[in-house]
Amino acid sequence: MIMVIGSVRVPLENVEPILPMMEKVVAATRAEDGCILYAYSRDLIEPDLFRITEKWRDRAALDAHFKTEHMAVWAQERAGLGMFDRDIKIFETDDGTPV
């Protein structure tokens, strides 16, 4: 099991334009083989901060995710929106059981 946990900031003036793009990539990713969980969550206190949470069956599924067309489109769409403070970590767990 692979867990991806992270965060990213978006300039406040670009939050509204980026939301439909995020919704589109989340929906497409959730349909991928091996995706168990894929979510972006907006912080309630810091409106420019988004939390990223992903759970994948295995590393092969995550690697395949990075090569999908919708991820390429997402990279292009977000390029001009000034994302910053991107901090994403990948963790491998034995069986997905929380500690």
Backbone bond lengths (Angstrom), bond angles and torsions (degrees), N, CA, C in turn:
res aa  C-N    CA-C-N  psi(-1)  N-CA   C-N-CA  omega(-1)  CA-C   N-CA-C  phi
1 M - - - 1.450 - - 1.529 107.84 -
2 I 1.313 114.68 137.41 1.467 121.77 178.88 1.516 108.58 -116.79
3 M 1.321 116.58 131.45 1.464 122.87 174.73 1.525 108.11 -113.77
4 V 1.307 115.79 137.23 1.459 122.56 174.22 1.516 106.00 -121.59
5 I 1.326 115.46 123.26 1.460 121.53 -178.87 1.527 107.25 -129.21
6 G 1.318 116.00 134.52 1.451 116.94 -179.81 1.511 113.30 -169.83
7 S 1.325 113.13 -171.33 1.458 120.49 178.15 1.518 109.06 -154.18
8 V 1.305 114.57 159.72 1.457 122.28 176.88 1.520 107.60 -151.58
9 R 1.303 115.66 150.37 1.465 121.00 175.74 1.525 109.28 -112.44
10 V 1.324 113.78 148.47 1.457 121.93 178.98 1.520 106.84 -129.83
11 P 1.328 118.67 131.50 1.463 118.77 176.67 1.532 110.29 -51.80
12 L 1.318 116.20 137.97 1.467 120.65 -175.19 1.525 113.19 -51.42
13 E 1.320 117.09 -37.24 1.463 119.15 -178.31 1.539 112.13 -69.60
14 N 1.332 117.20 -14.15 1.463 120.59 179.83 1.527 113.81 -106.30
15 V 1.324 117.28 1.38 1.462 119.99 -178.83 1.529 110.65 -63.53
16 E 1.311 118.18 -51.70 1.471 120.11 -178.44 1.535 112.12 -60.56
17 P 1.345 119.56 -44.53 1.466 118.89 178.63 1.534 113.67 -64.37
18 I 1.327 117.91 -29.24 1.467 119.36 -175.64 1.528 112.83 -82.89
19 L 1.328 117.82 -21.59 1.464 120.47 -176.05 1.536 113.70 -56.68
20 P 1.342 120.15 -47.54 1.470 118.85 179.07 1.532 112.52 -64.21
21 M 1.322 116.62 -31.56 1.468 120.45 177.19 1.525 110.12 -66.67
22 M 1.331 115.80 -42.54 1.459 120.54 177.59 1.528 110.65 -62.89
23 E 1.316 116.80 -44.38 1.466 120.41 179.59 1.527 110.76 -58.67
24 K 1.319 116.38 -40.72 1.463 121.31 -178.25 1.533 110.95 -66.14
25 V 1.330 117.71 -44.85 1.467 119.99 -178.45 1.525 110.90 -71.06
26 V 1.329 117.68 -34.53 1.466 120.40 177.38 1.530 110.05 -64.26
27 A 1.318 117.64 -46.90 1.470 120.86 -179.61 1.529 111.38 -61.20
28 A 1.324 117.14 -44.84 1.467 120.65 -179.58 1.527 111.20 -65.62
29 T 1.331 116.38 -40.65 1.462 120.12 -178.42 1.517 111.37 -68.26
30 R 1.307 117.76 -40.40 1.465 120.59 179.70 1.525 112.27 -60.66
31 A 1.326 117.48 -22.98 1.465 121.53 178.97 1.535 112.56 -84.68
32 E 1.320 117.50 -6.68 1.463 120.50 -178.42 1.527 112.33 -72.11
33 D 1.329 115.03 145.92 1.457 121.35 173.99 1.532 108.57 -63.11
34 G 1.309 116.71 129.64 1.462 121.06 177.79 1.508 114.85 93.23
35 C 1.335 117.88 -8.71 1.465 120.60 177.15 1.522 109.04 -83.84
36 I 1.323 115.47 120.93 1.457 121.51 178.98 1.531 110.25 -99.30
37 L 1.327 116.01 -37.33 1.465 122.06 179.56 1.520 108.50 -151.06
38 Y 1.326 116.52 136.88 1.463 121.42 175.03 1.517 106.68 -149.84
39 A 1.319 116.86 115.30 1.463 119.78 -175.42 1.520 112.08 -146.96
40 Y 1.324 115.08 142.63 1.464 123.09 167.62 1.526 105.34 -113.54
41 S 1.299 117.35 133.52 1.464 121.76 -179.60 1.517 109.06 -129.44
42 R 1.314 116.01 130.71 1.462 120.95 178.65 1.518 109.24 -84.34
43 D 1.322 116.14 131.93 1.457 121.99 -179.90 1.530 109.75 -67.70
44 L 1.314 116.92 137.90 1.462 121.39 -178.11 1.527 113.61 -74.95
45 I 1.309 117.00 -27.47 1.462 121.58 -177.64 1.531 112.27 -93.91
46 E 1.333 115.78 -37.63 1.466 121.33 -179.01 1.526 108.03 -114.68
47 P 1.325 118.49 95.87 1.463 121.90 -171.09 1.533 115.03 -66.96
48 D 1.326 117.43 -10.63 1.465 119.29 177.37 1.533 112.18 -93.98
49 L 1.330 117.35 0.84 1.462 122.94 -174.36 1.534 110.58 -105.33
50 F 1.322 115.55 129.74 1.458 122.37 176.28 1.523 108.79 -120.17
51 R 1.319 115.73 133.61 1.467 122.74 176.24 1.526 108.09 -96.45
52 I 1.319 115.46 140.76 1.457 122.13 -179.31 1.527 107.98 -117.06
53 T 1.327 115.99 129.35 1.458 121.51 178.08 1.523 108.33 -134.90
54 E 1.335 115.42 125.75 1.458 120.65 179.56 1.524 109.67 -136.02
55 K 1.332 115.21 147.72 1.459 121.07 172.52 1.526 106.74 -136.79
56 W 1.334 115.26 127.77 1.458 122.23 -176.68 1.520 110.48 -123.87
57 R 1.333 116.41 147.57 1.456 122.17 179.65 1.524 111.32 -56.68
58 D 1.346 115.84 -43.67 1.462 120.66 -178.14 1.526 109.32 -162.29
59 R 1.324 115.35 175.37 1.465 120.53 -177.14 1.530 111.33 -64.99
60 A 1.321 117.04 -34.23 1.467 119.92 178.89 1.529 111.10 -60.89
61 A 1.321 116.93 -40.32 1.472 120.39 178.44 1.524 110.72 -64.79
62 L 1.336 117.18 -42.07 1.460 120.49 178.16 1.524 110.84 -65.00
63 D 1.325 116.61 -43.13 1.469 120.17 178.39 1.526 111.05 -60.79
64 A 1.336 117.31 -41.34 1.463 121.12 178.16 1.529 110.66 -63.64
65 H 1.343 116.07 -37.40 1.472 121.87 178.40 1.531 111.03 -56.81
66 F 1.318 116.51 -44.21 1.463 120.03 -177.94 1.529 112.80 -64.44
67 K 1.333 117.32 -19.05 1.466 121.81 -176.84 1.531 113.17 -98.70
68 T 1.336 117.73 3.22 1.462 120.14 -177.22 1.528 111.55 -74.74
69 E 1.314 114.58 156.58 1.466 121.14 177.89 1.530 111.13 -62.69
70 H 1.334 117.46 -41.22 1.467 118.54 -177.34 1.528 111.88 -66.28
71 M 1.329 118.03 -28.04 1.472 118.96 175.36 1.527 111.16 -72.06
72 A 1.328 116.64 -35.70 1.474 120.24 176.04 1.529 110.07 -65.09
73 V 1.321 116.44 -41.96 1.469 120.49 177.67 1.527 109.89 -64.04
74 W 1.322 117.47 -44.88 1.462 122.43 179.25 1.528 110.72 -58.00
75 A 1.316 117.29 -43.01 1.469 120.86 178.60 1.530 111.03 -61.25
76 Q 1.320 117.04 -41.50 1.466 120.95 179.08 1.523 111.39 -67.74
77 E 1.330 116.19 -44.48 1.469 120.60 -176.97 1.527 111.78 -63.44
78 R 1.313 117.27 -41.91 1.460 120.10 -174.98 1.528 113.04 -82.64
79 A 1.318 117.49 -11.04 1.471 121.58 -173.70 1.524 113.19 -54.58
80 G 1.301 118.35 -39.42 1.456 120.97 -176.50 1.514 114.82 -94.95
81 L 1.332 118.00 10.29 1.457 120.11 -174.32 1.523 113.81 -102.66
82 G 1.319 116.98 7.18 1.460 120.54 169.38 1.513 117.11 72.35
83 M 1.326 118.25 28.18 1.469 118.84 176.63 1.525 109.48 -55.41
84 F 1.339 115.84 142.72 1.456 119.47 179.29 1.528 109.63 -148.85
85 D 1.323 115.94 172.95 1.473 122.56 -177.72 1.523 111.92 51.57
86 R 1.321 116.10 39.40 1.470 120.86 178.28 1.526 108.11 -71.99
87 D 1.317 115.87 124.61 1.465 121.78 -179.20 1.521 107.86 -139.74
88 I 1.316 116.34 104.81 1.459 121.32 -176.07 1.525 108.84 -128.72
89 K 1.333 115.55 132.18 1.460 121.94 -179.56 1.528 108.87 -123.28
90 I 1.333 115.72 144.37 1.455 122.37 178.00 1.523 108.24 -113.82
91 F 1.340 115.30 131.42 1.464 121.63 -179.42 1.515 109.43 -125.68
92 E 1.321 116.20 140.57 1.451 120.79 174.22 1.524 108.12 -106.41
93 T 1.331 115.37 130.95 1.470 119.87 179.36 1.537 108.21 -117.00
94 D 1.304 116.21 157.74 1.462 120.58 -178.65 1.517 112.34 -66.21
95 D 1.321 116.10 -51.67 1.462 119.14 -175.03 1.522 113.48 -138.92
96 G 1.319 117.41 5.34 1.447 120.30 179.85 1.509 115.17 85.08
97 T 1.323 116.61 0.71 1.456 119.96 179.25 1.529 109.88 -75.25
98 P 1.321 118.48 128.29 1.465 120.05 179.11 1.525 110.92 -63.39
99 V 1.311 115.48 148.58 1.477 120.17 176.62 1.503 110.41 -99.88
